[in-house]
Amino acid sequence: GSKSSVNHLDDLIRTIRFQVVVWYVGALDVMQGRVAAKFRVTLFWNDDGGGNEVRKRMTRSESSEWKMQGRAKALEQKVSNDVSERTVDIPPLSILNAVSFDIIGKPEVKLLREKTKLMRWTCLYKAVLFQDEVNMRVEKFPHDE
């Protein structure tokens, strides 16, 4: 019935979707079980925090840059003389079996749909990854402090 469809919509709005596009995979170092890779991670989610004022400011075309504070918060800094900044909560992200990470460029955060508060966060990385079926691990993420 209609209660089931409302629950389905609620679940859909609370869903975090992600996309990983691999741009480059280097030669495998068979002796160490490592490989270099470059990839873009993109997250999509419906933001239920921050209030309408923050989202309305995001829709204006102001020049700004985003910087990560840890792996779960993006800080927007205006590219002007004033020191206006605000934060947006980002769903936390981890990459398994990474030996090292580097961020390429700056992360991007955008409000895609105001009605559903659909947000997009994306960032390009290069990393050295290792293959070990026994000892999987999560290294310190590049945004971690």
C-alpha positions as CSV (number, residue, x, y, z in Angstrom):
1,G,0.0,0.0,0.0
2,S,0.9,3.7,0.4
3,K,2.7,3.1,3.7
4,S,5.2,0.8,1.9
5,S,5.8,3.3,-0.9
6,V,6.4,6.1,1.7
7,N,9.0,3.9,3.5
8,H,10.6,3.1,0.2
9,L,10.9,6.9,-0.6
10,D,12.3,7.5,3.0
11,D,14.9,4.7,2.4
12,L,15.8,6.2,-1.0
13,I,16.4,9.7,0.4
14,R,18.6,8.2,3.2
15,T,20.7,6.2,0.7
16,I,24.3,7.1,0.0
17,R,25.3,6.4,-3.5
18,F,28.9,6.4,-4.8
19,Q,30.8,6.1,-8.0
20,V,34.5,5.3,-8.6
21,V,36.0,6.1,-12.0
22,V,39.4,4.6,-12.4
23,W,41.6,6.8,-14.7
24,Y,44.8,4.9,-14.6
25,V,46.2,1.6,-13.3
26,G,50.0,1.3,-13.4
27,A,52.2,-1.8,-13.7
28,L,51.8,-4.3,-10.9
29,D,54.9,-4.7,-8.7
30,V,54.6,-8.5,-8.3
31,M,57.3,-8.7,-5.6
32,Q,55.6,-6.3,-3.2
33,G,52.0,-6.8,-4.5
34,R,51.5,-3.0,-5.1
35,V,50.1,-1.0,-8.0
36,A,49.7,2.7,-8.6
37,A,46.3,4.0,-9.5
38,K,44.5,7.3,-10.2
39,F,40.7,7.4,-9.6
40,R,37.8,9.8,-8.9
41,V,35.5,9.1,-6.1
42,T,32.0,10.7,-6.2
43,L,29.4,10.5,-3.4
44,F,25.7,11.4,-3.8
45,W,23.4,11.9,-0.7
46,N,20.4,13.8,0.4
47,D,21.5,16.3,3.1
48,D,19.2,16.5,6.1
49,G,21.3,19.0,8.0
50,G,22.6,22.5,7.6
51,G,19.3,24.3,7.1
52,N,17.8,26.0,4.1
53,E,20.0,29.1,4.4
54,V,23.2,27.1,3.8
55,R,21.7,25.3,0.8
56,K,20.4,28.6,-0.7
57,R,23.9,30.1,-0.5
58,M,25.2,27.1,-2.4
59,T,23.0,27.7,-5.3
60,R,24.4,31.2,-5.9
61,S,27.3,31.4,-8.4
62,E,30.1,32.6,-6.1
63,S,33.7,31.7,-6.7
64,S,34.8,29.4,-3.9
65,E,37.1,26.4,-3.2
66,W,36.5,23.4,-1.0
67,K,39.0,21.9,1.5
68,M,38.4,18.8,3.5
69,Q,38.5,18.9,7.3
70,G,38.9,15.2,8.1
71,R,37.1,12.8,6.0
72,A,33.5,13.8,6.9
73,K,33.5,17.7,6.6
74,A,34.1,20.0,3.6
75,L,35.0,23.6,4.3
76,E,34.1,26.2,1.7
77,Q,36.3,29.2,1.3
78,K,35.4,32.1,-0.9
79,V,37.9,33.2,-3.5
80,S,37.7,36.8,-2.5
81,N,39.2,39.1,0.2
82,D,36.6,38.4,2.8
83,V,37.0,35.3,5.0
84,S,33.6,33.8,4.5
85,E,33.5,30.1,5.1
86,R,31.0,27.3,6.0
87,T,31.1,23.6,6.3
88,V,29.0,20.8,4.8
89,D,28.9,17.3,6.4
90,I,30.1,14.6,3.9
91,P,29.4,10.9,4.3
92,P,32.7,9.4,5.6
93,L,34.8,7.4,3.1
94,S,37.6,4.9,3.4
95,I,39.7,3.1,0.8
96,L,41.0,-0.4,1.6
97,N,44.6,-1.5,1.2
98,A,46.2,1.9,0.4
99,V,49.9,2.4,1.0
100,S,49.8,6.1,0.2
101,F,47.4,8.7,-1.0
102,D,47.6,12.1,-2.8
103,I,44.8,14.5,-3.6
104,I,44.8,15.8,-7.2
105,G,43.2,19.3,-7.3
106,K,40.5,20.3,-4.9
107,P,37.4,18.4,-3.8
108,E,34.1,19.7,-5.2
109,V,30.7,20.0,-3.4
110,K,27.5,20.9,-5.2
111,L,23.8,21.0,-4.4
112,L,22.2,19.2,-7.4
113,R,18.5,19.3,-6.4
114,E,17.2,21.8,-3.9
115,K,13.8,20.1,-3.4
116,T,15.3,16.8,-2.3
117,K,18.6,18.3,-1.0
118,L,20.6,16.0,-3.3
119,M,24.3,16.8,-2.8
120,R,27.4,15.6,-4.8
121,W,30.9,15.5,-3.4
122,T,33.8,14.5,-5.7
123,C,37.6,14.3,-5.4
124,L,40.4,12.9,-7.6
125,Y,43.2,10.8,-6.0
126,K,46.3,9.0,-6.9
127,A,47.3,6.1,-4.6
128,V,49.5,3.1,-4.3
129,L,47.4,0.1,-3.4
130,F,48.5,-3.3,-2.3
131,Q,46.9,-6.7,-2.7
132,D,46.8,-8.9,0.4
133,E,43.9,-11.3,0.9
134,V,44.8,-12.0,4.5
135,N,45.5,-8.6,6.1
136,M,43.2,-6.0,4.8
137,R,43.7,-2.6,6.3
138,V,42.6,1.1,6.1
139,E,45.4,3.6,6.2
140,K,45.1,7.2,7.3
141,F,43.0,9.0,4.7
142,P,44.5,12.1,3.0
143,H,41.9,14.3,4.6
144,D,42.4,12.9,8.1
145,E,44.2,15.3,10.5
